[in-house]
Amino acid sequence: MMEEAIYARFVSWMKKTWWGLPEALEMLPAVRAGYTPEEARVLTGLPFSPKPLQELAEARGADPAELGPGLDGLARKGLVFRLEGKSGVRYSLNDTFFVWLRTAFWPGCDDDRSRGLAPRVNAYFPVFFDQYRGVESRGLRALPIEEAISDDGGKQVLPYEDVAKVLEAQEYFCVTVCPCRHRKNLDPETPNCTHTTENCLHFGGLARYIVENGLGREITREDARRILGEAADEGLVHGVSNWLEGVDTICNCCKCCCMWFESFHVLKHHRSMDASNYVLRADPSTCKACGLCVKRCPMEALTLEGSAAATNKKGLAASLREDLCIGCGVCARKCPTKSLSLVRRDVTTDPPRDAREYSNRYFRDRQRLAGQAGKEEGR
């Protein structure tokens, strides 16, 4: 079969996933860079939900002894999800969101494949990620830095917004390279990010998949705590899986590379990651107008403004655009005068219960937006 036909069938199949492949000139170059013709051929038709090897072999008229090792190899490349349990091994096809924005760059490889894929995914990103435009529930939610929460606010910390309790709930840990940062650093057209790269944390079944397939390395709970502390010092935002049960990821995100911040600052989406239930409170009477918080804020929500309550010689103090604040606490972490802290918002917004409920919210938003677009076209 000709390469063009192989890729055409593969693209048609991948468009059936939850994410899809929006048409654009940059789409096919990204597909070709991410999948060889043989990989595209084998992956076409592979189910998106986990299936036993025997069932997959029967559906393809293949020998399980030959199909299994091939799928194992694709799992090590992050193209297939391999799930090993009491009932045996099951496989499923990873969608392009999971591959291009996560697995392909988790290992931190600097090889021909990674260098060929990174600039093509970056070129396709504005169309590829624009599927999130208008969607209310984002894939990550800001997890407040512990030390940033004020004493009065700390009394009401909910378990899902307490970093220590989130880690206590996990039994298996691993760390990968930040895929956003590595993807940008591999692209000669984008400036290199100076932040630490190996600080993307994963837990549970996802972490086991990552370690078993060489996409990251196992760490301890203590390692995870240390990594989070170092990331907070660097000014990185803790972004946690945006659901309550089965949390599997805490990213440590920078404004210059994170897909969620890029969607806000570059694609002009109405939000980045979902905000925590905290918002910043500033004390102008102790602020020395050093401007460090302005530099650290990933949402550009802080400025230095004239204030009658300011006691410094400049007469300036940190001023917040509350509608932009995601309640991450990055600014407060390094405030030299402790003039900044996080307090609870007036209204608490709970994240989805689990990944399934999150998916339901996502699809409801997509349907709502499609309906709105249809009405506007009909006018």
C-alpha positions in Angstrom: 0.0 0.0 0.0 1.3 3.5 -0.9 2.4 5.7 2.0 -0.2 8.3 1.1 -3.0 5.7 1.5 -1.5 4.4 4.7 -1.4 7.8 6.3 -4.9 8.7 4.9 -6.4 5.7 6.7 -4.5 6.4 9.8 -5.6 10.0 10.0 -9.2 9.0 9.4 -8.9 6.5 12.3 -7.3 9.0 14.7 -10.0 11.5 14.0 -12.4 9.2 15.8 -10.7 9.8 19.1 -12.0 12.2 21.7 -9.5 14.8 20.5 -9.3 14.3 16.7 -7.0 15.8 14.1 -8.2 19.2 12.8 -7.5 19.8 9.2 -4.6 22.2 8.6 -1.5 22.3 6.3 0.6 21.5 9.4 -1.3 18.3 10.3 0.1 15.8 7.9 3.8 16.8 8.4 3.3 16.3 12.2 1.7 12.9 11.6 4.6 11.8 9.3 7.2 13.0 11.8 5.4 11.2 14.7 4.6 7.8 13.0 6.5 5.8 10.5 4.4 4.3 7.6 4.7 0.9 9.3 3.6 2.3 12.7 0.7 4.1 11.1 -0.4 0.8 9.3 -0.2 -1.3 12.5 -2.0 1.3 14.6 -4.9 2.0 12.3 -7.9 0.2 13.7 -6.4 -0.5 17.1 -9.1 0.1 19.7 -9.0 3.3 21.8 -10.1 1.3 24.9 -7.9 -1.5 26.4 -8.4 -4.9 24.8 -6.7 -8.3 25.6 -3.9 -9.4 23.2 -5.8 -12.5 22.2 -8.9 -10.5 21.2 -6.7 -8.1 19.2 -4.9 -10.9 17.5 -8.2 -12.7 16.5 -9.6 -9.4 15.1 -6.5 -9.0 12.9 -6.0 -12.6 12.0 -2.5 -12.4 13.6 -0.5 -14.6 15.8 -0.5 -13.3 19.4 3.2 -14.4 19.7 4.1 -12.0 16.9 1.6 -9.2 17.6 2.4 -8.9 21.4 6.1 -8.0 21.0 5.2 -5.5 18.2 2.7 -3.7 20.5 5.2 -3.8 23.4 7.6 -1.9 21.2 5.0 0.7 20.3 4.2 1.1 24.0 7.9 1.8 24.6 7.6 4.6 22.1 4.5 6.0 23.9 2.2 5.2 20.9 0.3 2.4 22.6 -0.9 2.1 26.2 0.0 -1.2 27.8 -2.0 -2.2 30.9 -0.9 -5.3 32.8 -3.3 -6.7 35.4 -4.5 -9.9 37.0 -6.4 -10.9 33.8 -3.3 -10.4 31.6 -2.0 -7.6 29.3 -4.3 -5.2 27.5 -3.5 -2.7 24.9 -5.1 0.5 23.5 -4.2 3.2 21.0 -2.9 6.5 22.5 -4.6 9.5 20.9 -2.5 12.3 19.4 -3.1 14.6 22.4 -1.5 12.0 24.7 1.3 11.3 22.3 2.3 14.7 20.9 1.8 16.7 24.1 2.9 14.0 26.6 4.5 10.6 25.8 6.7 11.6 22.9 8.6 14.1 25.0 8.4 12.6 28.5 11.7 10.6 28.1 13.6 13.8 27.3 15.2 12.2 24.2 17.4 14.3 21.9 17.3 12.1 18.9 16.3 12.5 15.2 12.7 11.5 15.8 12.2 14.0 18.7 13.9 16.8 16.9 11.9 16.2 13.8 8.6 16.0 15.7 8.9 19.0 18.0 8.9 21.8 15.5 6.1 20.2 13.5 3.9 19.8 16.6 4.7 23.4 17.6 3.6 24.6 14.1 0.4 22.6 14.3 -0.3 23.5 18.0 -2.4 26.7 17.3 -5.0 24.6 15.3 -4.5 21.4 17.2 -5.0 22.9 20.7 -7.7 25.3 19.6 -10.2 22.5 20.2 -10.1 23.7 23.8 -11.3 27.2 22.9 -14.4 28.0 25.0 -14.2 24.8 27.0 -14.8 25.6 30.7 -13.1 22.6 32.4 -9.4 22.5 31.5 -7.2 19.4 31.8 -5.2 20.9 34.8 -6.2 22.9 37.9 -3.9 25.1 39.8 -2.8 23.5 43.1 -1.9 26.1 45.7 1.7 26.2 47.0 1.3 25.3 50.7 3.3 28.1 52.2 1.3 30.7 50.3 -2.0 30.1 52.0 -2.7 32.5 54.8 -3.2 31.3 58.3 -6.9 32.0 58.3 -7.3 30.5 54.8 -5.3 27.4 55.9 -8.0 26.3 58.3 -10.3 25.6 55.4 -8.0 23.9 53.0 -9.9 21.1 51.2 -8.0 17.8 50.8 -7.9 18.1 47.0 -6.1 21.5 47.3 -3.6 20.3 50.0 -0.4 19.3 48.3 0.6 17.1 51.2 -2.7 15.2 51.2 -2.6 14.8 47.5 0.8 13.1 47.8 -0.3 11.0 50.8 -3.1 9.6 48.7 -0.6 8.1 46.2 1.2 4.8 46.4 3.5 4.8 43.4 5.4 7.8 42.0 7.5 8.6 38.9 8.9 11.7 37.3 9.3 12.6 33.6 10.7 15.4 31.7 8.2 18.2 31.2 6.9 17.5 27.7 6.0 21.2 27.0 9.4 22.5 28.0 11.3 19.7 26.1 9.2 20.2 23.0 10.0 23.9 23.0 13.7 23.4 23.7 14.1 20.9 20.8 12.7 23.5 18.3 15.3 25.8 16.9 12.5 28.4 16.2 11.6 28.8 19.9 13.8 30.2 22.7 15.3 27.7 25.1 13.6 27.6 28.5 16.0 27.9 31.5 13.7 26.1 34.0 14.4 22.6 35.2 12.9 20.1 32.9 12.6 16.8 34.9 9.8 17.7 37.2 6.5 16.3 35.8 5.1 14.0 38.4 2.8 11.0 37.8 1.1 8.5 40.1 -0.6 5.1 40.1 -1.3 3.2 37.0 -0.1 6.0 34.7 3.2 6.1 36.6 3.6 2.3 36.3 3.0 2.5 32.5 5.6 5.3 32.2 8.3 3.4 34.2 7.6 0.0 32.7 8.1 1.5 29.2 11.1 3.7 29.9 9.3 7.0 29.5 10.3 8.2 33.0 11.8 6.9 36.2 10.4 5.7 39.5 10.8 8.0 42.6 9.7 8.1 46.2 7.1 10.2 47.9 9.9 12.2 49.5 11.4 12.8 46.1 8.1 14.1 44.9 7.9 16.5 47.8 11.4 17.8 47.1 10.7 18.3 43.4 7.6 20.3 44.2 9.5 22.5 46.6 12.2 23.1 44.1 9.7 23.8 41.4 7.9 26.3 43.6 11.2 28.1 44.3 11.7 28.4 40.5 8.4 30.0 40.0 6.6 27.0 38.4 2.9 26.5 38.9 1.7 23.2 40.3 -1.0 22.0 37.9 -2.9 18.9 39.1 -5.3 16.6 37.2 -8.6 18.4 37.2 -10.6 15.7 39.0 -11.0 14.4 42.5 -10.6 10.6 42.3 -7.7 9.0 40.5 -5.4 12.0 40.3 -2.4 10.9 38.2 -0.4 14.0 37.4 1.1 17.1 38.9 2.8 19.2 36.3 5.1 22.1 37.2 4.4 24.7 34.6 6.1 27.8 33.3 4.4 30.6 31.5 6.7 30.3 28.4 6.1 26.7 27.6 3.0 25.3 29.3 0.3 24.4 26.8 -2.4 25.8 29.1 -0.6 29.2 29.5 0.1 29.2 25.8 -3.5 28.8 25.1 -4.3 31.8 27.2 -1.4 34.2 26.2 -0.9 33.2 22.6 -4.2 31.6 21.4 -6.2 34.0 23.5 -8.5 31.4 25.1 -10.6 32.8 27.9 -8.6 30.9 30.5 -5.4 28.9 31.0 -5.7 26.0 33.5 -8.6 26.1 36.0 -8.1 28.3 39.0 -7.9 27.0 42.5 -10.4 28.1 45.2 -7.9 30.7 46.4 -7.2 34.2 45.3 -4.3 36.5 46.1 -4.5 39.1 48.9 -1.9 41.9 49.0 -0.9 44.1 51.9 0.2 47.5 50.4 1.4 48.8 53.8 4.3 46.3 53.8 5.0 46.0 50.1 8.4 47.4 49.1 7.5 47.5 45.4 10.4 45.3 44.3 8.4 43.9 41.4 9.4 40.3 41.9 5.8 39.2 42.1 5.0 40.9 38.8 7.8 38.9 37.2 6.8 35.6 38.7 3.0 35.8 38.0 2.2 33.4 35.1 -1.0 35.2 34.3 0.3 38.7 34.2 -2.3 39.5 36.9 0.0 41.8 39.0 1.3 45.3 38.4 2.8 47.9 40.6 0.4 50.8 41.1 0.4 54.0 43.2 -1.2 53.3 46.6 -2.1 55.7 49.4 -1.4 52.8 51.8 2.1 52.2 50.5 4.9 53.1 52.9 7.9 52.6 50.6 9.7 55.6 48.9 8.2 54.7 45.5 4.6 55.0 46.8 3.8 51.9 44.8 2.3 48.5 45.8 1.3 45.2 44.1 -2.1 45.5 42.5 -4.1 42.5 41.4 -6.5 41.9 38.5 -8.6 39.4 40.5 -10.3 38.0 37.3 -6.9 36.7 36.1 -5.6 35.2 39.3 -5.6 31.4 39.3 -4.6 31.1 43.0 -1.3 29.3 42.5 0.7 31.2 45.1 3.8 31.5 42.9 4.1 35.2 43.6 3.7 34.8 47.4 6.3 32.1 47.6 9.2 34.5 47.2 7.7 37.8 48.5 10.5 39.2 50.6 8.2 41.1 52.9 5.4 38.4 53.1 3.0 41.0 51.8 1.2 38.4 49.6 -0.9 35.4 50.6 -3.7 33.3 49.3 -7.2 33.5 50.9 -10.3 31.4 50.0 -12.6 32.7 47.3 -16.1 33.5 48.4 -17.5 30.7 46.3 -16.0 27.2 46.2 -15.9 25.4 42.9 -15.3 21.7 43.0 -13.6 19.9 40.2 -15.2 16.9 38.4 -15.4 13.7 40.5 -13.2 11.6 38.2 -11.8 11.5 34.7 -15.1 10.2 33.3 -17.1 13.1 34.7 -14.4 15.4 33.4 -14.8 13.9 29.9 -18.5 14.4 30.1 -18.1 18.1 31.0 -15.7 18.5 28.1 -18.0 17.0 25.6 -21.0 18.9 26.9 -19.0 22.1 26.4 -18.0 21.0 22.9 -21.6 20.3 22.0 -22.7 23.7 23.4 -20.1 25.5 21.4 -21.0 23.6 18.3 -24.6 24.5 18.8 -23.7 28.2 19.3 -21.6 28.2 16.1 -24.5 26.6 14.2 -26.9 29.3 15.3 -24.5 32.0 14.3 -24.1 30.5 10.8 -27.8 30.3 10.4 -28.4 34.0 11.0 
